[in-house]
Every structure is written in structure tokens, then in C-alpha cells.
Amino acid sequence: MRINLFHALPLVVAGLSPLPFSAFAHEPGLSSAMVTVENGKAEVVLTFSSGEIDALTRSLQTGAAGEMRGLANGVMTISGHTPSSMRKDLTIDGDVVFHLEYTGLPQGAFTIEAPLLSSFVPGHRQYLIVRDGGKHLLLRRFLTPDDSSVTVEDSPD
């Protein structure tokens, strides 16, 4: 007896359909960075999910005492400056919020870099908003692991 493959295909598919099948979609992460610059100083509020920070902290090769400092220093630099002070908070939802302050920044254009974005999952995006002291919008864009640096002109759009 000869079986036509075209006619047998529905039987094969029907036979496999009761088998458990699950697919997992890749969900890239999203973090936010709100930067306010004024008179050579910057205040930054960075928000990450706790899972992202846990994975990132595990990837750092520092001891427990140095983890937060190393993480905060690498999360964002402004014109090569690391934070002069920082604080870490947890939200009710378990998100991690870094409050960073930078001093001694150059007047005029400055560069914001997020070097540790390359340590996050592919597709991660960081929503960056930069404002001056009068809350005028200077920049709004997404940073990614492949594009984690931007130069900001110190004048409103």
C-alpha cells in the first residue's frame, strides 16, 4: 500500500497536537533615567527592575561591600564623571531606584554614557529624559546596549 505524503501530513499533525507545547517570548527589559542638569551639577534618578539588578550584580566581580558603588559608578557617567553621592531605594513593586548626584560637570554640551547597558539582555532599552534646572526638555530618547552614549546640548529643544 502506498501512502501519499500530502494525505499523511494531517494525520501526523493531528497526532502531535495533544503533546504539550509551550513557547516563551523574549521580553527585553526597560529601565528609565531622568537627568536634571544645572550649574555644573546633575541629579539622576535611575529605575531598574529588581531582576535586572540581581542579574547584573551577580555578573560584577566585586565583593558585597563594593557592589552598589561599582554598580552605580558603571550605570551612568556624565562627561566621564562618576557620581559624587548616591542612594539606593526599593519601590513597593521591588524595583530598584538609584539617586545619583554629579558635580564638577562642564558647562555647555555634555556626554551621557550608560556603559553597563551592554550587560543587560539583548533588546534592553533605557528611556532617557534630560532636563535643565528650569525643567525644560533637553533630550528624550532610548539608549540601548548597542547605542549607550549621547551628547546633550545644554539648551532647550
C-alpha positions as CSV (number, residue, x, y, z in Angstrom):
1,M,0.0,0.0,0.0
2,R,1.3,3.4,-1.0
3,I,0.7,6.4,1.3
4,N,0.7,9.8,-0.3
5,L,2.8,12.2,1.9
6,F,0.3,15.0,1.3
7,H,-2.5,12.9,2.7
8,A,-0.4,11.7,5.7
9,L,0.6,15.1,6.9
10,P,-2.7,16.0,8.5
11,L,-2.5,12.7,10.4
12,V,1.0,13.5,11.7
13,V,0.0,17.0,12.8
14,A,-3.2,15.7,14.5
15,G,-1.1,13.0,16.3
16,L,1.3,15.6,17.7
17,S,-1.3,18.2,18.7
18,P,-2.1,16.6,22.2
19,L,1.6,16.8,23.1
20,P,2.4,19.7,25.5
21,F,3.9,22.6,23.7
22,S,4.9,25.9,25.2
23,A,6.8,28.9,23.8
24,F,8.4,31.6,25.7
25,A,8.7,35.1,24.2
26,H,11.8,37.0,24.9
27,E,10.9,40.1,26.9
28,P,13.6,42.7,26.8
29,G,13.9,44.9,29.8
30,L,13.1,48.6,30.1
31,S,14.8,51.0,32.6
32,S,14.4,54.7,32.9
33,A,16.8,57.5,33.6
34,M,15.7,61.1,34.5
35,V,18.6,63.6,34.5
36,T,18.3,67.2,35.6
37,V,21.4,69.4,34.9
38,E,22.1,72.9,36.3
39,N,25.2,74.9,37.1
40,G,27.7,72.1,36.6
41,K,25.7,69.6,38.7
42,A,23.4,66.8,37.7
43,E,20.8,64.8,39.6
44,V,19.9,61.4,38.2
45,V,17.1,59.0,39.1
46,L,17.6,55.6,37.5
47,T,15.0,52.9,37.8
48,F,15.5,49.2,37.1
49,S,13.5,46.0,37.8
50,S,14.9,44.0,40.7
51,G,15.5,41.0,38.4
52,E,17.7,43.1,36.2
53,I,19.7,44.4,39.1
54,D,20.1,41.0,40.6
55,A,21.4,39.5,37.4
56,L,23.7,42.5,36.9
57,T,25.1,42.4,40.5
58,R,25.8,38.7,40.1
59,S,27.8,39.5,37.0
60,L,30.0,42.0,38.8
61,Q,33.3,40.7,40.1
62,T,33.3,42.8,43.3
63,G,32.8,42.0,46.9
64,A,29.5,42.6,48.7
65,A,30.7,45.9,50.2
66,G,31.7,47.3,46.7
67,E,28.8,46.0,44.7
68,M,26.5,49.1,45.0
69,R,29.3,51.6,44.4
70,G,30.6,49.6,41.4
71,L,27.1,49.2,40.0
72,A,26.2,52.9,40.5
73,N,29.6,54.1,39.0
74,G,29.1,51.9,35.9
75,V,25.4,52.5,35.4
76,M,25.9,56.1,34.1
77,T,28.7,58.5,33.6
78,I,28.3,62.2,32.6
79,S,31.3,63.6,30.7
80,G,33.4,60.9,32.3
81,H,32.4,61.8,35.8
82,T,31.1,59.2,38.2
83,P,28.6,60.0,41.0
84,S,29.8,62.2,43.9
85,S,27.0,60.8,46.0
86,M,24.3,58.1,45.7
87,R,21.4,56.4,47.4
88,K,19.5,53.3,46.5
89,D,15.8,52.7,47.3
90,L,13.3,49.9,46.6
91,T,9.8,50.6,45.4
92,I,6.7,48.7,46.6
93,D,6.9,46.7,43.4
94,G,10.5,45.7,44.1
95,D,12.1,48.0,41.5
96,V,15.5,49.4,42.4
97,V,15.9,53.2,42.2
98,F,19.3,54.9,42.2
99,H,19.5,58.6,43.2
100,L,22.9,59.8,41.9
101,E,24.4,63.3,42.1
102,Y,27.3,64.5,39.9
103,T,29.4,67.7,40.5
104,G,32.0,69.5,38.5
105,L,30.4,69.0,35.1
106,P,31.4,71.1,32.2
107,Q,29.2,73.9,31.0
108,G,27.6,73.6,27.6
109,A,27.4,70.3,25.8
110,F,28.0,67.1,27.8
111,T,28.0,63.4,27.2
112,I,25.9,60.8,29.0
113,E,27.1,57.2,28.9
114,A,25.4,54.1,30.2
115,P,28.3,51.5,29.9
116,L,26.6,48.7,31.8
117,L,23.7,48.5,29.4
118,S,25.8,46.1,27.5
119,S,25.4,43.7,30.4
120,F,21.6,43.6,30.2
121,V,19.6,41.2,28.0
122,P,19.6,41.9,24.2
123,G,16.9,44.3,23.4
124,H,17.0,46.2,26.7
125,R,16.2,49.8,26.4
126,Q,16.7,52.7,28.8
127,Y,14.3,55.6,28.4
128,L,16.4,58.7,29.0
129,I,15.0,62.2,29.7
130,V,17.3,65.1,30.3
131,R,16.0,68.5,31.6
132,D,17.7,71.7,32.7
133,G,17.1,73.3,36.1
134,G,14.1,75.1,34.7
135,K,12.6,71.7,33.7
136,H,13.0,72.5,30.0
137,L,13.4,69.3,27.9
138,L,16.9,69.0,26.5
139,L,16.7,65.4,25.3
140,R,14.4,62.4,25.2
141,R,15.5,59.1,23.6
142,F,16.1,55.4,24.2
143,L,19.6,54.1,24.9
144,T,20.4,50.5,24.0
145,P,23.3,48.2,24.6
146,D,24.5,49.0,21.1
147,D,23.9,52.8,21.4
148,S,24.5,53.7,25.0
149,S,26.1,57.1,24.7
150,V,24.6,60.5,23.7
151,T,25.8,64.1,23.6
152,V,23.4,66.7,25.0
153,E,23.4,70.3,24.1
154,D,22.7,72.5,27.1
155,S,19.9,74.4,25.5
156,P,16.2,73.5,25.2
157,D,14.8,71.9,22.0
